[in-house]
Amino acid sequence: METTSRVGTQSTPSASAAEGVPVARRTVDDYLRAPFPWYGLDEAFIGPRWLMQVATAADGTVQHGSMGHGDEPSIKSDAAGAEKERFAVVVTIAASPMRRSGDGTGVLDATTVSSAAWLAGSGLLAYTWPGQLDHSLRDDWLDQQTETAFELADDLAGPAWSELSLPVDGTPMPFHYRESEFGWVLAGSTGSGVHVGAFGRGLSAYGLGFSVVQDLGAYA
């Protein structure tokens, strides 16, 4: 069983640094700073593509980020409404062993396929909540479900997951896959030094393929 930890959260540029720079350009620049290749859906997907956000460490090093495909997701409080959206979000996270932090003040946990599964699982939760809950209770539900997603990601050999083979840069690769009421989550590795997670709804995960993003302009 792989062990994962909650990896870095998304960061936002400071107002002073961002002043006078278009949002789209700032976002592209964030992706360009990554020392690893980004993954998205391969050319078989012909729908809209859009950038989301990247997460950085305390020293500014890009840790992971996400790219969207299809309809931009919105928060849905019932499964019927969720099914009307068709999207897939691909998360890329650099594979790395346990290491010292960039500022020398601590230790960063290793990133594994479980890390990608955790990021994808928590990403899907960000757009859902049960219809019987009102907005005031959503935070409590989200905290509970986020902990569950973390535990599931830490047990990829468990019964919640099945195996799925999908093409990565044209080569079939094994993925861990699970479904929930509001969508699906999957996670696996590539041959390019990164792990890939994905989540979505409305689009079948079984027909997806992944490849290195050659042109960020297709997403900007």
N, C-alpha and C positions, 0 to 999 in steps of 0.2 A: 504493500500500500504506500502510495506517495503521501508525503506530508506537505501541506501548503500553509501559507500564512496570508493574512490580508495585505496585499501589496498596495503601493502608493495610490493616493486619491488624485483626482484630476486637479490641475492647477489653472489659474487664470492670470494673464499678464496684469501687471500693475497699471494704474491709470496713466502714470507718467511715462512708462515705457511704451504704452499703447497709443498715446496721443498722436494724432495725425497719420496713423497707419490704418488702412482699411482692414476691417475684421477678417475678410476672406484671405488677405495677404498675410496677416498675423498668423492665422491658422495654418496656412501652407508652410510658413517659415518654421512653425513649431514642428511639423512633420519632417521637414528637411534637416532638422538638427539631430534626428535619431541616428544612432550608429548601427542600425540594423535595417533590413528591408521590411517594407510594409506589405501586408497581404490583403487582398480583396477577393471578390468573386471573379472567376475567370471570364473570358470573352463570351461564353455561352449566355451569360446574363446580359440582357440588352436594355434594362430599365434604367431609371435615374440612379446616379451615384452622388454621395455627398460626404464631406468631412465632418467629423464630430469633434472630439477633443483628445489631447494627449495628456499624460500624467508625467510629472517630473519628480526627481529626488530633490533633497535639500540643496545639493550642489548644482541643480539645473539640468542634470542628465536626464534625457527622455527615457522613461521606463516602459511605457506601453501606451497604446492608443487604439481608437476605433474608427471604422469606416462604414458608412451606411449604404444600403442598396434598396431601391424600391420606394415605397411610401415612407415619409418621415413619421415615425411612430408618435402617438399621443397616449396619454394616460387613459386607460380604459377600466371601467368598473364592472364590466360583465364580459363573459366569454363571447357572447354573440356579437357585441360591438367590436371586440378584438379581432374576430375572424374577418371583418371587412377590410382590415389593413393587410397589406402584403409587403413584408420587408425582411431583410436579413442584415444583421450587424456583425462585422468581422473584427475581432480583437486580436491584435498582435502584441506579443510580449517577448522580450529577449530572453533566451535561455541562458541561465548563469548559475554558477555554484554559489554556495554561501561565501560572502566576501565582506571586507571592511567597507564601511560607508565612505563616500567621497570626501567627507569632512573629517574622517578619522575618529569620530566620536562614538561609533558603534559598529554593529555587524548587521549586514543585510542578509535575509534568508535566501536560500536558493529559490529560483523560479523553475517550476515544473509544469507538466500538463495540468496538474491540479490547480496551479495558479491561474491558468487560462480558463479552466472550468469555473473557478470561483468568480472571475471577472465577468464571464458570460452570464452566469446564473444571477449575479447581483445586478447586471445590466438589464436583464429581462424584467426583474422585479421593479425597476425604476419606473416602468410604464404600466403597472397593473395594481389593482387591489380588488378584493371581493365586493360584489355589488351590495351585500347586506351591511357593509360598514360605511359610516359617514366619514367625511374628511378629517374630523377631529380624532378618529381612531386609527387613521391610516398609518401614522408614524409608529404606533405600537405594533401593528400588524407587520409593517415593513421591517422593524427590528427583529421580530420573531422569525420571519421568513428569510431574512438575510443570514441569520445564524444557521438556519436549516440548510440554506444554499452552501454555506461554508462547510458544514459537516458532510454534505453530499459530495462536494468537490474533493474532500479529503479521503473519500472512499470510492474511488473510481472502479474498483473491482466488486463493489456491492451490487445488490439486486436492483437498485434504481437506474442503473446504467446498462445499455446494450452496446454491442459493437457495430460499427458502420464503416465501410470502406468508401472513401471519397478521393477524387484526384487532387493532388497538390502538385502544381507545375507539370501536369500531365502524367504523374505517377501515382497509382493507387496507394493510399496511406490509411492506416487504421485510426479511427476516431471513437471516442466515448460519446454516447448519445443518450439523452433522456427527454421525455415530454412532460409537460405539465398542463394544467387547465388553460393557461394563457399563452402557451407557446412551447418552443423547444430550445434545448441547449446542447452544444457539442464542443468537444475539445480534442486536440491532437497536436502532433509535432510536424515540422517540415524538415527538409534537408538543408535549410539555410540558417541554422542557428537561432530559430525563433519557434515559439509555441503559438498555436492559433486556437482561439475560442470563437464561438459564434452563437448568436441567439436570434430568434425571429418568430414570426407567425404569419400565416396566410400563404407563405411559400414553403413548399416541401423541402426539407433538408436532404432528402434522398437524391434529389437531382442537382445538388450544388457541386461546384468545383472551385478550387482556390488557386491563385497564382500571385506572383510578385507584382506589385503595382509599378508599372514602368513610367506612368505619366500621372502625376498628382493633379494635373490640369483637368483630367476627366472627372475629378471629384470636387474641384473648387467651384 
